[in-house]
Amino acid sequence: MSTTIHPTAFVEDGAQIADGVTIGPFCTVGAKVSLAAGVELKSHVVVTGKTTIGEDTVIFPFAVIGEIPQDLKFDGEETLLEIGARNRIREGVTMNTGTTGGGGLTKVGDDCLFMTGAHVGHDAIVGNGVIMANQSALAGHCIIEDKVIIGGLAGIHQFVRIGRGAIIGAVTMVTNDVIPYGLVQAPRGELDGLNYVGMKRAGVPRPDITAMRAAYQMLRQGDGAFQDRARRLSEETDSDYVREVVEFILGDSGRSYLTPR
């Protein structure tokens, strides 16, 4: 594979450009950037900072990748942005490097889709197969697990965790953690059920879907505090999917949890 760099592109000395990379017109690539084989920058893309981008990731015009955090405490220290393989990063997307106080790393997994204008804030950790729709935004320090879908114009508050397979409706503000496979909608982010469609598409066995349905009802209507209900579930269930939800609830939370309606 040969590397193609358009004559109008500006690639700073020190940038690591693998074989098979395509850098289109009017792109800017910083000195501490590393682009793996097959990466394509369409045109007018800025990749800066200490940023690594994995194989076959495609970045569309006017995306700005690896700029400094939107954090007034940031004082020029060197922090990182790591982006995995086979991502599609559409027009106008922004992704920032980390902060020293937040661990110094913003990380994106593989096979994600970031639609027009999506934003990934400093120190966020994004899993594999995540979809962020148009103009959605992650604040700093968020954790987004695998196969999460975030609807257009949705906003995720800093330090929020969203569990695997959850779906966030459009124009939703999420200020608390979302359990795996949770379905969140309404302007202020209410947990309104489970993502049964997503579970079926992912091939979750029917007995596990049935167990998840029963677990959700227990979390919604059972006796005692929310975490007490989760602990009882852990003692009663045989489903690995329910156990995943329980472990998520009993894990560390910086924002507490959205509880079932």
Order of alpha helices (4+ residues) and beta strands (2+ residues): beta-beta-beta-beta-beta-beta-beta-beta-beta-beta-beta-beta-beta-beta-beta-beta-beta-beta-beta-beta-beta-beta-beta-beta-beta-beta-beta-beta-alpha-alpha-alpha-alpha
